[in-house]
Structures are given as structure tokens and as C-alpha cells.
């Protein structure tokens, strides 16, 4: 390991330790279930913060919540005042600090430090827009939502030119893999567990004569003899691995990851991208490019840290805690936000009603709603919820009164969430650096950055890793 790589490893571990300290110190402010409380749970210790958050008008909250810098600017003075009174010193500069090494990896010295090859950046010429002509792009982007297509093209533009075969993890129809095959001329294997998606992706690849082959596989069954803790929870997923419309068949639990390969995953959820990291490390896969997503979609009840450093942390993160980084509505339009606020007010109103009816003072979760249900009345919603949860409404049928209670509770929950959201970026950075430090411990040079603007997707982090020679 050269001096630059050692320095990079120390930088990430040091940054992780700083983030971990702040999260441990501030846990009372962000490890909160807003629906389960009837007052600001931290108000006694943070009275100035409580006063500041109640001083905000309801119509200010969404704007602050959508922009981290504005949120921190609005609440940090009161938080600092409380911390001073408590005799505590938190590094609040971390609330707006970035771990990304240049947003688009456009500084070669940065990537050299990590031992990661410089990505090939596209300019504005038609020939380099994802490596496609305008005519080709119309076909490749068909039936993909505009923002998703932006994510795919940006991701590909930030991949290092390594001249390696590529494994696309959790591929769906293989939109990412097909662009890599077309733009980079790489041989791509796309792994996906839903057979219809594999078949559709393979048909497109064959039509366009792309060097892309699909494997229909359960990611958790791969190397199952080494992952018994995962297999018991994947009964709903196919357990076979077969190539689609290809002459060779693979063993049912064979690891498709090999040493001479670049593995890529764009927004593979929770345990799926963690499984990729562990399998790639086991296989000694030469390079990885991963954009994590949906950290809460895990089999275990609590997060299982990857790196030695994270395993030493006192933090115990539940699935609910792991949703915190995802709670930012920068891409929601006003109509979507209004419907979301309506749904929460309705849920809170029914929650107050069911507590009275059941004489049990605890939150009763409801299943997901169809958007069409929100076009009905609150009364209809309550009748549906009561039937779903077998709640006897008895004489408590003044639904408008319960709706008003729901709206009042929503004022509280929005402010509890707003304070918790001060720390959502810190928690996501903690999770990303856990992955980066794990890869460094496995002998990889790592670079963490962002592959697109936050307005395209808030999940814009990109971990690039390459195996280093000892």
C-alpha cells in the first residue's frame, strides 16, 4: 500500500469517527418515532430548539426540509444555544459538510489518491452523450422516466475506463448494462431475479446485437453455503440461476463475480448492495461502482455494520432509523406534497381515534394507501382503517373532530421530523463510509463522490473501488 492510499484510508476512517461521534451525541434528536409521541420528546434538554421549531410557520417547513443548508441555518443557532447551556460541544459543521471528493470526480489528483482510475467524463457532443447517437438514445431511453434516464447516463459517464467485463447487479431489464455495452463496448452480464425482466432485457440486447447476457438469479442464494443467515428470509425469491437464451447454464448458487471484472449497481436496495460488496470482496473482484439506496430494506431487525470501525460504534440502528436519509422531498411536486400531508393528517387522526376506541395508548400501523383513497373522505378512510385493523369504532364517530386532532398532531410530528432531518445527511454519510471503510479493509482503493445533482436524485452518492496490489 503506497503512502497516498494509506492517507486516503486514514481520511475516510477519521471522517467516519467524526460522524459517528456526532450521531452518538445527538441520538435523542433523531432516533425518534414521531407518530408515537404527543410532545417534543427532547424539549426539556433543548428548550431553545423547541421554541425555534414551534416559531416556524407551517408553510415554511417544506421549503426548509427540501434544502439542508437552509434547515441548518434556521435551527443551528438555537441548538448551539442549548448545547452551550448543557456544556456540550458538538461539531455542527458536519451537518452541511460533504464527504464527496469533487462532485463529478473531475480532479485527477483526487482519484489518483484513492488508487481509482480517472472516470471518462462526457462532454456535450452528441457522440459522447452516454456514447449514443441521438437516434440510438431514443430507443435506449424508451419507457424510462426522464429522471431515471438522467441517472443512468450520469452513472455511466462516471465509470472508470478499465477495459474489464462488467457485472450489472440487480439489473431489472438491464437499462444500465445495455448502455455500458453500447457506449463502452464492454461484455456485460446482467443479474436479475425476475424472469420476465430478464427475458425482456435479453430480447432488447439480441435485437441491438449487444454483448449483454442475462442471469436469472436470487442474489441471496448465491454462495448460499456461506450465507445461511440470509437464505431463510428469501423464500419469495426464485432460488435458481440460469442464463437467459444462452447455451451455458450456471450452478444454482454459483458466484458470478470473478476477479477480472467490474461490478456495477445503481440503486440496489439495502441488503442487495451489501450482498454485492461481500461477494465481490470474497471473489477479489477488481473494480466496483455502487450507488447505494434504501438502507432500511434489510432482513435483520437492526443494521449489521460492515467495517471494523462501524462494528465498534455504540449506535444501534433500526429499520426505522435507516429510513432517515430517505426523508427528503426535493423531487416531490406541490400536488404530491399536499397528498402526503393529507395522508399523514388522516393517519394521525385515525390513530388518535383508535387509541380512544381500543383504550390502548400505542400507535397502530396501517398498510399502504392507494392514492385514489385520498380522493375520498376522511370518514371513508376511517371506516376502511377500522375494518382493516378490526377496530370497533363504537360511538366515536365525530370524524371531523378526530380529523382536527390529526391535523394538530401533524403540526407536532412535522417539527419532530424537521429536527431529526438535521442529521439525515450525517447518517447517510456514516452508512456510505461504513461501506467505503469495509472495502478499504478488503484491500481496495476507494473514492466516494456524487455522480449527479441532488435534484436528479437525492441518492446520488457513488462509491468507486479498485483492488490494489500489495
SEFI-694160 format. One record per residue (C-alpha): residue in one letter; z, y, x; residue number from 0. Coordinates in Angstrom, 1 decimal, decimal comma. Example, Ala and Ser with C-alpha at 12.3 -4.5 7.8 and 13.67 -1.06 7.14 Angstrom:
BEGIN
(r 'A' (7,8 -4,5 12,3) 0) (r 'S' (7,1 -1,1 13,7) 1) 
! end
This chain:
BEGIN
(r 'X' (0,0 0,0 0,0) 0) (r 'X' (-1,0 3,3 1,5) 1) (r 'X' (1,1 6,5 1,5) 2) (r 'X' (-0,8 8,1 -1,4) 3) (r 'X' (-0,4 5,1 -3,6) 4) (r 'X' (3,3 4,9 -2,7) 5) (r 'X' (3,7 8,6 -3,6) 6) (r 'X' (1,9 8,1 -6,9) 7) (r 'X' (4,3 5,2 -7,8) 8) (r 'X' (7,3 7,4 -7,0) 9) (r 'X' (5,9 10,2 -9,1) 10) (r 'X' (5,5 8,1 -12,2) 11) (r 'X' (8,9 6,4 -11,8) 12) (r 'X' (10,6 9,8 -11,2) 13) (r 'X' (8,9 11,2 -14,3) 14) (r 'X' (9,9 8,2 -16,3) 15) (r 'X' (13,5 8,7 -15,2) 16) (r 'X' (13,4 12,3 -16,3) 17) (r 'X' (12,0 11,5 -19,7) 18) (r 'X' (14,5 8,6 -20,1) 19) (r 'X' (17,4 10,9 -19,4) 20) (r 'X' (16,3 13,5 -22,0) 21) (r 'X' (15,8 10,8 -24,6) 22) (r 'X' (19,2 9,3 -24,0) 23) (r 'X' (20,8 12,7 -24,2) 24) (r 'X' (19,0 13,7 -27,4) 25) (r 'X' (19,1 10,4 -29,3) 26) (r 'X' (21,3 11,9 -32,0) 27) (r 'X' (18,5 14,3 -32,9) 28) (r 'X' (15,5 11,9 -33,0) 29) (r 'X' (16,9 8,4 -33,7) 30) (r 'X' (17,4 9,4 -37,4) 31) (r 'X' (16,2 7,8 -40,7) 32) (r 'X' (15,7 11,0 -42,8) 33) (r 'X' (15,4 9,1 -46,1) 34) (r 'X' (18,9 7,5 -45,6) 35) (r 'X' (21,0 10,7 -45,2) 36) (r 'X' (22,0 13,5 -47,5) 37) (r 'X' (22,6 16,3 -44,9) 38) (r 'X' (21,6 17,2 -41,4) 39) (r 'X' (23,4 14,4 -39,5) 40) (r 'X' (23,8 16,4 -36,3) 41) (r 'X' (24,7 19,8 -37,9) 42) (r 'X' (28,3 19,7 -36,7) 43) (r 'X' (27,3 19,4 -33,0) 44) (r 'X' (24,2 21,6 -33,3) 45) (r 'X' (25,1 24,4 -35,8) 46) (r 'X' (22,7 26,9 -34,4) 47) (r 'X' (19,8 24,4 -34,6) 48) (r 'X' (20,8 23,6 -38,2) 49) (r 'X' (20,8 27,3 -39,0) 50) (r 'X' (17,4 27,8 -37,4) 51) (r 'X' (15,7 25,0 -39,1) 52) (r 'X' (17,1 26,0 -42,5) 53) (r 'X' (15,9 29,5 -41,9) 54) (r 'X' (12,3 28,3 -41,7) 55) (r 'X' (10,2 28,7 -44,9) 56) (r 'X' (8,7 25,5 -46,4) 57) (r 'X' (5,2 26,8 -45,9) 58) (r 'X' (5,8 27,3 -42,2) 59) (r 'X' (6,7 23,7 -41,5) 60) (r 'X' (3,3 22,1 -41,4) 61) (r 'X' (1,9 24,7 -39,0) 62) (r 'X' (4,8 24,2 -36,6) 63) (r 'X' (4,7 20,5 -36,9) 64) (r 'X' (1,0 20,4 -36,0) 65) (r 'X' (1,4 22,4 -32,7) 66) (r 'X' (4,0 21,1 -30,3) 67) (r 'X' (4,2 24,3 -28,3) 68) (r 'X' (4,9 26,4 -31,5) 69) (r 'X' (7,5 23,9 -32,6) 70) (r 'X' (9,3 24,0 -29,3) 71) (r 'X' (9,1 27,8 -29,2) 72) (r 'X' (10,6 28,1 -32,7) 73) (r 'X' (13,6 25,7 -32,2) 74) (r 'X' (14,4 25,6 -28,5) 75) (r 'X' (16,4 28,9 -28,4) 76) (r 'X' (18,8 27,6 -31,0) 77) (r 'X' (19,0 24,2 -29,3) 78) (r 'X' (19,7 25,9 -25,9) 79) (r 'X' (22,5 27,9 -27,5) 80) (r 'X' (24,1 24,8 -28,9) 81) (r 'X' (23,8 22,9 -25,6) 82) (r 'X' (25,4 25,8 -23,8) 83) (r 'X' (28,3 25,7 -26,2) 84) (r 'X' (28,6 21,9 -25,7) 85) (r 'X' (28,5 22,3 -21,9) 86) (r 'X' (25,4 20,2 -21,7) 87) (r 'X' (22,2 20,7 -19,7) 88) (r 'X' (19,0 19,1 -20,9) 89) (r 'X' (15,6 19,6 -19,3) 90) (r 'X' (13,8 21,0 -22,3) 91) (r 'X' (10,8 21,9 -20,2) 92) (r 'X' (9,8 18,2 -20,7) 93) (r 'X' (9,2 18,9 -24,4) 94) (r 'X' (5,9 20,6 -23,6) 95) (r 'X' (5,2 19,0 -20,2) 96) (r 'X' (2,2 16,7 -19,7) 97) (r 'X' (2,0 13,5 -17,7) 98) (r 'X' (-1,8 13,7 -17,7) 99) (r 'X' (-3,4 14,2 -14,3) 100) (r 'X' (-6,0 16,8 -15,4) 101) (r 'X' (-7,2 16,4 -18,9) 102) (r 'X' (-10,6 14,9 -18,1) 103) (r 'X' (-9,8 13,3 -14,7) 104) (r 'X' (-12,1 15,9 -13,1) 105) (r 'X' (-10,2 16,3 -9,9) 106) (r 'X' (-11,3 13,6 -7,4) 107) (r 'X' (-8,2 14,1 -5,3) 108) (r 'X' (-6,1 13,1 -8,3) 109) (r 'X' (-7,9 9,8 -8,9) 110) (r 'X' (-8,0 9,1 -5,2) 111) (r 'X' (-4,2 9,3 -5,0) 112) (r 'X' (-3,9 6,7 -7,7) 113) (r 'X' (-6,3 4,3 -6,0) 114) (r 'X' (-8,6 4,6 -9,0) 115) (r 'X' (-12,3 5,2 -8,7) 116) (r 'X' (-13,6 8,5 -9,9) 117) (r 'X' (-14,9 8,3 -13,5) 118) (r 'X' (-18,5 9,1 -14,2) 119) (r 'X' (-18,4 12,3 -16,3) 120) (r 'X' (-21,3 13,1 -18,6) 121) (r 'X' (-22,9 16,5 -18,7) 122) (r 'X' (-24,6 18,0 -21,7) 123) (r 'X' (-28,1 16,5 -21,1) 124) (r 'X' (-29,4 14,2 -23,8) 125) (r 'X' (-29,9 11,3 -21,3) 126) (r 'X' (-26,2 11,4 -20,5) 127) (r 'X' (-24,6 11,7 -23,9) 128) (r 'X' (-23,0 8,4 -23,7) 129) (r 'X' (-26,0 7,1 -21,9) 130) (r 'X' (-28,1 7,1 -25,1) 131) (r 'X' (-31,2 8,9 -26,3) 132) (r 'X' (-30,9 10,8 -29,5) 133) (r 'X' (-32,8 8,1 -31,3) 134) (r 'X' (-30,6 5,4 -29,9) 135) (r 'X' (-27,5 7,3 -30,8) 136) (r 'X' (-28,4 7,5 -34,4) 137) (r 'X' (-28,5 3,7 -34,5) 138) (r 'X' (-25,4 3,1 -32,4) 139) (r 'X' (-23,3 5,6 -34,3) 140) (r 'X' (-24,4 4,5 -37,8) 141) (r 'X' (-21,5 3,7 -40,2) 142) (r 'X' (-18,9 5,0 -37,7) 143) (r 'X' (-16,9 8,1 -38,8) 144) (r 'X' (-17,8 11,1 -36,7) 145) (r 'X' (-14,4 11,5 -35,1) 146) (r 'X' (-14,2 7,8 -34,1) 147) (r 'X' (-17,7 8,0 -32,5) 148) (r 'X' (-16,4 11,0 -30,5) 149) (r 'X' (-13,5 8,9 -29,3) 150) (r 'X' (-15,8 6,0 -28,3) 151) (r 'X' (-18,2 8,2 -26,4) 152) (r 'X' (-15,5 10,1 -24,7) 153) (r 'X' (-13,7 6,9 -23,6) 154) (r 'X' (-16,9 5,5 -22,1) 155) (r 'X' (-17,6 8,7 -20,3) 156) (r 'X' (-14,2 8,4 -18,6) 157) (r 'X' (-14,6 4,9 -17,4) 158) (r 'X' (-15,0 4,4 -13,6) 159) (r 'X' (-18,3 3,1 -12,4) 160) (r 'X' (-17,2 -0,2 -10,9) 161) (r 'X' (-20,2 -2,5 -11,5) 162) (r 'X' (-18,0 -5,1 -13,0) 163) (r 'X' (-18,4 -7,3 -16,1) 164) (r 'X' (-16,4 -5,9 -19,0) 165) (r 'X' (-14,0 -7,5 -21,4) 166) (r 'X' (-13,6 -5,5 -24,6) 167) (r 'X' (-10,2 -6,3 -26,2) 168) (r 'X' (-9,7 -6,2 -30,0) 169) (r 'X' (-13,3 -5,3 -30,4) 170) (r 'X' (-13,9 -5,2 -34,1) 171) (r 'X' (-17,7 -5,0 -34,4) 172) (r 'X' (-17,9 -4,2 -30,7) 173) (r 'X' (-18,9 -0,5 -31,0) 174) (r 'X' (-17,2 0,3 -27,7) 175) (r 'X' (-18,6 -2,7 -25,9) 176) (r 'X' (-22,1 -2,2 -27,2) 177) (r 'X' (-22,1 1,4 -25,9) 178) (r 'X' (-20,8 0,2 -22,5) 179) (r 'X' (-23,5 -2,4 -22,4) 180) (r 'X' (-26,2 0,1 -23,3) 181) (r 'X' (-25,0 3,1 -21,3) 182) (r 'X' (-23,7 1,2 -18,2) 183) (r 'X' (-25,9 -1,8 -18,2) 184) (r 'X' (-22,8 -4,0 -17,9) 185) (r 'X' (-22,3 -7,5 -19,1) 186) (r 'X' (-19,7 -7,3 -21,9) 187) (r 'X' (-17,6 -9,9 -23,6) 188) (r 'X' (-16,0 -8,6 -26,8) 189) (r 'X' (-12,9 -10,4 -28,1) 190) (r 'X' (-12,1 -10,1 -31,8) 191) (r 'X' (-10,2 -12,5 -34,2) 192) (r 'X' (-12,1 -11,7 -37,4) 193) (r 'X' (-15,2 -13,9 -37,5) 194) (r 'X' (-17,2 -11,7 -39,9) 195) (r 'X' (-16,8 -8,8 -37,5) 196) (r 'X' (-17,8 -11,0 -34,6) 197) (r 'X' (-20,9 -12,1 -36,4) 198) (r 'X' (-21,9 -8,6 -37,4) 199) (r 'X' (-21,4 -7,3 -33,8) 200) (r 'X' (-23,3 -10,2 -32,3) 201) (r 'X' (-26,2 -9,6 -34,7) 202) (r 'X' (-26,4 -6,0 -33,6) 203) (r 'X' (-26,2 -7,0 -29,9) 204) (r 'X' (-29,0 -9,5 -30,3) 205) (r 'X' (-31,2 -7,1 -32,2) 206) (r 'X' (-30,9 -4,5 -29,4) 207) (r 'X' (-31,0 -7,1 -26,7) 208) (r 'X' (-27,7 -6,1 -25,3) 209) (r 'X' (-25,8 -8,1 -22,7) 210) (r 'X' (-22,8 -8,4 -25,1) 211) (r 'X' (-21,3 -11,7 -26,2) 212) (r 'X' (-18,5 -12,1 -28,8) 213) (r 'X' (-15,5 -14,4 -28,6) 214) (r 'X' (-13,7 -15,1 -31,9) 215) (r 'X' (-10,1 -15,4 -30,8) 216) (r 'X' (-6,4 -14,9 -31,6) 217) (r 'X' (-5,1 -12,7 -28,8) 218) (r 'X' (-1,6 -14,2 -29,2) 219) (r 'X' (-2,8 -17,8 -28,9) 220) (r 'X' (-4,5 -17,1 -25,5) 221) (r 'X' (-2,3 -18,7 -22,8) 222) (r 'X' (0,0 -19,9 -25,6) 223) (r 'X' (1,8 -22,3 -23,4) 224) (r 'X' (3,0 -19,2 -21,5) 225) (r 'X' (3,8 -17,1 -24,6) 226) (r 'X' (5,7 -19,3 -27,0) 227) (r 'X' (7,7 -16,3 -28,3) 228) (r 'X' (4,6 -14,8 -29,8) 229) (r 'X' (2,9 -17,8 -31,4) 230) (r 'X' (5,4 -18,3 -34,1) 231) (r 'X' (4,5 -15,0 -35,7) 232) (r 'X' (0,8 -15,2 -35,8) 233) (r 'X' (0,2 -17,8 -38,5) 234) (r 'X' (-2,0 -15,4 -40,4) 235) (r 'X' (-4,5 -15,1 -37,5) 236) (r 'X' (-7,1 -17,6 -36,5) 237) (r 'X' (-6,0 -19,8 -33,6) 238) (r 'X' (-9,4 -20,8 -32,2) 239) (r 'X' (-11,5 -19,2 -29,6) 240) (r 'X' (-15,3 -19,7 -29,9) 241) (r 'X' (-18,2 -17,7 -28,6) 242) (r 'X' (-20,5 -16,4 -31,4) 243) (r 'X' (-24,1 -17,5 -31,3) 244) (r 'X' (-23,7 -18,6 -27,6) 245) (r 'X' (-24,2 -22,0 -26,1) 246) (r 'X' (-20,9 -22,4 -24,4) 247) (r 'X' (-17,6 -22,9 -26,2) 248) (r 'X' (-14,2 -21,9 -24,8) 249) (r 'X' (-10,9 -23,8 -25,0) 250) (r 'X' (-8,7 -22,7 -27,8) 251) (r 'X' (-6,2 -21,0 -25,6) 252) (r 'X' (-8,2 -20,1 -22,5) 253) (r 'X' (-7,6 -16,7 -21,0) 254) (r 'X' (-10,9 -14,8 -21,0) 255) (r 'X' (-9,5 -12,4 -18,4) 256) (r 'X' (-10,6 -13,1 -14,9) 257) (r 'X' (-10,1 -11,3 -11,6) 258) (r 'X' (-13,6 -9,8 -11,2) 259) (r 'X' (-13,6 -7,9 -14,4) 260) (r 'X' (-12,8 -4,6 -16,1) 261) (r 'X' (-10,8 -4,9 -19,3) 262) (r 'X' (-11,0 -2,0 -21,8) 263) (r 'X' (-9,1 -1,4 -25,0) 264) (r 'X' (-9,5 1,7 -27,2) 265) (r 'X' (-6,5 2,0 -29,7) 266) (r 'X' (-5,5 -1,7 -29,6) 267) (r 'X' (-2,2 -1,6 -31,6) 268) (r 'X' (1,3 -2,4 -30,4) 269) (r 'X' (1,7 -6,0 -29,1) 270) (r 'X' (-2,0 -6,4 -28,9) 271) (r 'X' (-2,4 -4,0 -26,0) 272) (r 'X' (0,8 -5,2 -24,4) 273) (r 'X' (-0,6 -8,7 -24,5) 274) (r 'X' (-3,7 -7,5 -22,7) 275) (r 'X' (-1,6 -5,9 -20,0) 276) (r 'X' (0,4 -9,1 -19,4) 277) (r 'X' (-2,6 -11,4 -19,4) 278) (r 'X' (-4,6 -9,1 -17,1) 279) (r 'X' (-1,7 -8,9 -14,7) 280) (r 'X' (-1,4 -12,7 -14,8) 281) (r 'X' (-5,2 -13,1 -14,1) 282) (r 'X' (-5,2 -10,4 -11,4) 283) (r 'X' (-8,0 -8,5 -13,4) 284) (r 'X' (-9,5 -6,0 -11,1) 285) (r 'X' (-9,5 -2,9 -13,4) 286) (r 'X' (-8,2 -1,8 -16,8) 287) (r 'X' (-8,8 1,1 -19,1) 288) (r 'X' (-6,4 1,3 -22,0) 289) (r 'X' (-5,7 3,9 -24,7) 290) (r 'X' (-2,5 2,6 -26,5) 291) (r 'X' (-1,9 3,1 -30,2) 292) (r 'X' (0,6 2,2 -33,0) 293) (r 'X' (3,5 1,3 -30,7) 294) (r 'X' (5,6 0,2 -33,7) 295) (r 'X' (3,3 -2,8 -34,6) 296) (r 'X' (5,3 -5,4 -32,7) 297) (r 'X' (6,7 -8,8 -33,5) 298) (r 'X' (10,2 -8,2 -32,3) 299) (r 'X' (12,6 -6,0 -34,2) 300) (r 'X' (13,1 -3,8 -31,2) 301) (r 'X' (10,8 -2,7 -28,3) 302) (r 'X' (10,7 -5,0 -25,3) 303) (r 'X' (10,3 -2,9 -22,2) 304) (r 'X' (7,6 -3,9 -19,7) 305) (r 'X' (8,6 -2,3 -16,4) 306) (r 'X' (11,8 -3,0 -14,4) 307) (r 'X' (12,6 0,7 -14,8) 308) (r 'X' (12,4 0,7 -18,6) 309) (r 'X' (14,4 -2,5 -18,8) 310) (r 'X' (17,3 -0,6 -17,1) 311) (r 'X' (17,3 2,1 -19,8) 312) (r 'X' (20,1 2,2 -22,4) 313) (r 'X' (17,6 3,1 -25,1) 314) (r 'X' (17,1 0,5 -27,9) 315) (r 'X' (14,0 1,4 -29,8) 316) (r 'X' (13,5 0,1 -33,3) 317) (r 'X' (10,1 -0,1 -35,0) 318) (r 'X' (11,1 3,0 -36,9) 319) (r 'X' (11,8 4,8 -33,7) 320) (r 'X' (8,4 3,7 -32,3) 321) (r 'X' (6,7 5,4 -35,2) 322) (r 'X' (7,9 8,8 -34,0) 323) (r 'X' (4,9 9,5 -31,6) 324) (r 'X' (2,5 8,9 -34,5) 325) (r 'X' (4,1 11,5 -36,7) 326) (r 'X' (1,8 14,4 -36,1) 327) (r 'X' (-0,8 15,5 -38,7) 328) (r 'X' (-3,2 17,6 -36,5) 329) (r 'X' (-6,2 16,0 -38,2) 330) (r 'X' (-5,0 16,0 -41,8) 331) (r 'X' (-6,7 18,4 -44,1) 332) (r 'X' (-4,8 20,6 -46,6) 333) (r 'X' (-5,5 18,2 -49,5) 334) (r 'X' (-4,2 15,2 -47,5) 335) (r 'X' (-1,1 17,1 -46,6) 336) (r 'X' (-0,5 18,1 -50,2) 337) (r 'X' (-0,8 14,5 -51,4) 338) (r 'X' (1,5 13,3 -48,6) 339) (r 'X' (4,2 15,9 -49,6) 340) (r 'X' (3,8 14,9 -53,3) 341) (r 'X' (4,2 11,2 -52,4) 342) (r 'X' (7,3 11,9 -50,4) 343) (r 'X' (8,9 14,0 -53,1) 344) (r 'X' (8,2 11,2 -55,6) 345) (r 'X' (9,7 8,6 -53,4) 346) (r 'X' (12,8 10,6 -52,8) 347) (r 'X' (13,1 11,4 -56,5) 348) (r 'X' (12,9 7,7 -57,4) 349) (r 'X' (15,3 6,9 -54,5) 350) (r 'X' (17,9 9,2 -56,0) 351) (r 'X' (17,3 7,6 -59,4) 352) (r 'X' (17,6 4,0 -58,2) 353) (r 'X' (20,8 4,8 -56,4) 354) (r 'X' (22,3 6,0 -59,6) 355) (r 'X' (20,9 3,1 -61,7) 356) (r 'X' (22,0 0,4 -59,2) 357) (r 'X' (25,2 2,1 -58,2) 358) (r 'X' (24,3 1,3 -54,6) 359) (r 'X' (24,1 4,2 -52,2) 360) (r 'X' (21,3 3,0 -50,0) 361) (r 'X' (17,6 3,6 -49,6) 362) (r 'X' (15,3 1,1 -51,4) 363) (r 'X' (11,9 0,9 -49,7) 364) (r 'X' (8,8 0,8 -51,8) 365) (r 'X' (5,4 -0,7 -51,0) 366) (r 'X' (2,4 1,5 -50,1) 367) (r 'X' (0,8 3,5 -52,8) 368) (r 'X' (-2,8 3,7 -53,8) 369) (r 'X' (-4,0 7,3 -53,6) 370) (r 'X' (-5,1 7,0 -57,3) 371) (r 'X' (-1,5 6,6 -58,3) 372) (r 'X' (-0,7 10,2 -57,2) 373) (r 'X' (-3,2 11,5 -59,8) 374) (r 'X' (-0,9 10,1 -62,5) 375) (r 'X' (2,5 11,4 -63,5) 376) (r 'X' (5,9 11,1 -61,8) 377) (r 'X' (7,1 9,2 -64,9) 378) (r 'X' (4,4 6,6 -64,4) 379) (r 'X' (5,3 6,3 -60,7) 380) (r 'X' (9,0 5,7 -61,6) 381) (r 'X' (8,1 3,0 -64,2) 382) (r 'X' (5,9 1,3 -61,6) 383) (r 'X' (8,5 1,5 -58,9) 384) (r 'X' (11,3 0,3 -61,2) 385) (r 'X' (9,2 -2,7 -62,2) 386) (r 'X' (8,2 -3,4 -58,6) 387) (r 'X' (11,9 -3,4 -57,5) 388) (r 'X' (13,4 -4,8 -60,7) 389) (r 'X' (15,5 -1,7 -61,2) 390) (r 'X' (16,9 -1,2 -64,7) 391) (r 'X' (16,5 2,5 -65,5) 392) (r 'X' (18,8 2,3 -68,5) 393) (r 'X' (19,4 5,8 -69,9) 394) (r 'X' (18,4 7,6 -66,7) 395) (r 'X' (15,1 8,8 -68,0) 396) (r 'X' (15,1 12,5 -67,5) 397) (r 'X' (12,3 12,1 -64,9) 398) (r 'X' (11,7 15,8 -64,4) 399) (r 'X' (15,3 16,2 -63,3) 400) (r 'X' (15,0 13,4 -60,8) 401) (r 'X' (11,7 14,9 -59,5) 402) (r 'X' (13,5 18,1 -58,8) 403) (r 'X' (16,2 16,2 -56,9) 404) (r 'X' (13,4 14,6 -54,9) 405) (r 'X' (11,9 18,0 -54,1) 406) (r 'X' (15,3 19,3 -52,9) 407) (r 'X' (15,8 16,2 -50,8) 408) (r 'X' (12,4 16,6 -49,3) 409) (r 'X' (13,4 20,1 -48,0) 410) (r 'X' (16,1 18,3 -46,1) 411) (r 'X' (14,0 15,3 -44,8) 412) (r 'X' (11,2 17,6 -43,6) 413) (r 'X' (13,7 19,6 -41,5) 414) (r 'X' (15,3 16,4 -40,1) 415) (r 'X' (11,8 15,2 -39,2) 416) (r 'X' (10,8 18,5 -37,7) 417) (r 'X' (13,7 18,4 -35,2) 418) (r 'X' (13,0 14,8 -34,4) 419) (r 'X' (9,4 15,8 -33,7) 420) (r 'X' (10,5 17,9 -30,8) 421) (r 'X' (10,9 14,6 -28,9) 422) (r 'X' (7,8 12,7 -30,2) 423) (r 'X' (5,7 13,6 -27,1) 424) (r 'X' (8,6 12,7 -24,8) 425) (r 'X' (8,9 9,3 -26,4) 426) (r 'X' (5,2 8,6 -26,2) 427) (r 'X' (5,1 9,6 -22,6) 428) (r 'X' (8,1 7,3 -22,0) 429) (r 'X' (6,1 4,4 -23,6) 430) (r 'X' (2,9 5,2 -21,6) 431) (r 'X' (4,8 5,4 -18,3) 432) (r 'X' (6,5 2,1 -19,1) 433) (r 'X' (3,0 0,6 -19,1) 434) (r 'X' (1,9 2,6 -16,0) 435) (r 'X' (5,0 1,6 -14,0) 436) (r 'X' (4,6 -2,1 -15,1) 437) (r 'X' (1,0 -2,1 -13,8) 438) (r 'X' (2,2 -0,5 -10,5) 439) (r 'X' (4,8 -3,2 -10,2) 440) (r 'X' (1,9 -5,7 -10,6) 441) (r 'X' (0,0 -4,2 -7,7) 442) (r 'X' (-2,2 -1,8 -9,5) 443) (r 'X' (-3,1 1,8 -8,6) 444) (r 'X' (-2,7 3,8 -11,8) 445) (r 'X' (-3,8 7,1 -13,1) 446) (r 'X' (-2,7 8,5 -16,5) 447) (r 'X' (-4,7 11,1 -18,3) 448) (r 'X' (-6,4 12,2 -21,5) 449) (r 'X' (-9,9 11,2 -22,5) 450) (r 'X' (-10,5 13,6 -25,3) 451) (r 'X' (-8,9 16,6 -27,1) 452) (r 'X' (-5,9 16,3 -29,3) 453) (r 'X' (-7,9 17,5 -32,2) 454) (r 'X' (-10,2 14,4 -31,9) 455) (r 'X' (-7,2 12,1 -31,9) 456) (r 'X' (-3,6 12,6 -31,0) 457) (r 'X' (-3,7 9,1 -29,4) 458) (r 'X' (-5,8 10,5 -26,5) 459) (r 'X' (-3,9 9,0 -23,6) 460) (r 'X' (-5,9 6,9 -21,1) 461) (r 'X' (-4,4 4,5 -18,5) 462) (r 'X' (-6,8 3,7 -15,7) 463) (r 'X' (-5,7 1,0 -13,3) 464) (r 'X' (-7,3 -0,8 -10,4) 465) (r 'X' (-5,9 -3,7 -8,4) 466) (r 'X' (-5,0 -2,6 -4,9) 467) (r 'X' (-5,5 -4,6 -1,7) 468) (r 'X' (-2,2 -5,3 0,0) 469) 
! end
